[in-house]
Every structure is written in C-alpha cells, then in structure tokens.
Amino acid sequence: MSEASPTSGEPFDLQKLQQLFELMEKHDLSEVNLKNGPEHIRLRRGSSTVTVAAPAPVYAPAPAAPAPSAAPAAPAAASGAAPASEAGLIQIKSPTVGTFYTSPTPEDPVFVSVGATVGPQTIVCIIEAMKVFNQIPAEVTGTIAAVLVKNGDPVEYGQPLFSVRP
C-alpha cells in the first residue's frame, strides 16, 4: 500500500498518507486501518468518540415533531451544539451519518429524556456508523427540552438530535 523508496529514508510514502487523510476528510471517516505485508497504517481523526458494544435497537414512543425552522441555524465552530430556532434553546446535532439509539441496549434505560440535566461530557445517545457505535456527548450544559429523533431512526450529519435549555 504505502511503500517508501529505498533511498527516501521515510518509513512511509507521505504523499499516499496525505491522499488517505484527504479521503478520510471527504468521506467523514474517523479511522482507517490498512495492512500490507509487514506494514500497518492506522490513521485516526478526532478523539471525542468512544467505541462501545453494539446495542440492539430500542423501540420507544415517538416524541412530538419539532416546529420547522424559518431560517437555518448558524453552525457552531467545531462543535455539535448550535443555536436552536426557539428562543434560548441550543440544539445538539449529529456529528456523523448513522443510526440514532437512545440507550446502549434494549434492556438499559435511555441515556437522557426530556427534563434531564446534562453537562458537556454527558452521553446523550449513540450513533452507529458502519458497525461502530459512537457515544455522543452533550457538549453543552442545560436541561433537555426535546428529543427530536426517534430511537432507531437514521440521522444525517448536522441533523438536530436534542434541544437543550441552557
């Protein structure tokens, strides 16, 4: 995969590593593992996600649908939280495309529900992306005002998941 020329003195072909990194950014991948003979390359972006055991889908009653926003919310700089359309509310948005889960397994209680107090490190849900289960932290302090996605539903990058009252 990434062989260095014998005269370069470099352990890996830096141009190929740069291409791999660009592909990771383009396709929003957080980790790539490649092995070719004795060479093994592991590239990882970001550090806020944690891999956990695969939960089975939990089916819960659907929450009330959020009111549509007249104008798109302004994105927050490098954060999953952004201003909500309702005055004073902050949205926790999906950092990736995947499947939304409210608890680690069907038998476990939900991570958070309406009225729950959260802090920046509070895990609010899991998003499964390509068989990797990513714990999503609130990244804000406040009280959950609304759960905007049903358990087991697919979510898109940047899609609002929760509304939080600071």
C-alpha positions, -999 to 999 in steps of 0.1 A, spaced: 0 0 0 24 27 11 59 17 4 88 41 8 115 42 -18 147 26 -5 166 59 -9 140 83 6 147 74 43 110 79 50 92 49 67 60 56 47 51 73 14 40 107 27 21 115 -5 0 84 -1 -6 92 36 -18 126 26 -42 111 0 -56 87 26 -61 116 50 -79 136 23 -102 106 16 -110 104 53 -120 140 54 -140 138 22 -160 107 34 -161 119 71 -142 88 83 -128 88 118 -104 59 115 -87 39 87 -66 7 93 -45 -7 64 -22 -37 64 1 -47 35 26 -73 44 48 -61 73 34 -25 71 4 -15 91 -11 20 89 -37 33 113 -50 68 108 -74 84 133 -91 118 133 -107 134 164 -109 119 198 -144 127 211 -160 94 201 -157 62 220 -164 27 206 -189 6 227 -206 -28 224 -233 -30 197 -267 -23 211 -299 -38 197 -325 -12 186 -348 0 213 -383 9 202 -398 38 222 -429 61 216 -422 88 191 -416 123 205 -435 153 193 -422 166 160 -402 199 163 -416 230 147 -399 237 114 -373 265 114 -378 295 91 -341 300 88 -312 275 92 -294 277 125 -259 291 124 -233 263 128 -212 264 159 -174 263 154 -162 227 156 -190 217 180 -221 195 178 -241 222 196 -257 251 177 -284 277 184 -320 264 181 -348 281 163 -367 285 196 -356 315 217 -329 304 242 -327 268 231 -295 251 219 -295 221 195 -273 191 199 -265 180 163 -253 147 149 -216 147 142 -220 119 116 -244 100 94 -257 68 111 -285 52 132 -296 70 164 -300 50 196 -313 63 229 -297 36 251 -269 11 249 -292 -20 248 -330 -25 248 -329 -35 284 -310 -4 296 -326 29 304 -323 58 279 -292 80 283 -314 112 287 -350 122 284 -369 154 285 -362 173 317 -328 156 323 -299 178 333 -268 174 311 -232 187 311 -206 189 284 -194 153 290 -229 137 295 -235 110 269 -269 117 253 -272 90 227 -253 65 205 -249 68 167 -240 37 148 -219 43 117 -206 13 98 -209 -10 128 -190 14 150 -211 27 179 -201 63 188 -212 78 221 -223 114 216 -217 139 244 -240 169 250 -211 194 247 -234 219 265 -247 224 300 -285 226 305 -318 207 306 -331 185 277 -362 204 263 -369 180 234 -357 147 219 -360 154 181 -353 119 167 -369 85 173 -349 56 185 -336 35 156 -341 63 130 -313 71 105 -297 106 110 -277 128 88 -246 149 95 -256 181 113 -292 169 119 -306 183 152 -310 154 178 -319 173 210 -330 208 221 -314 219 253 -324 248 276 -292 264 290 
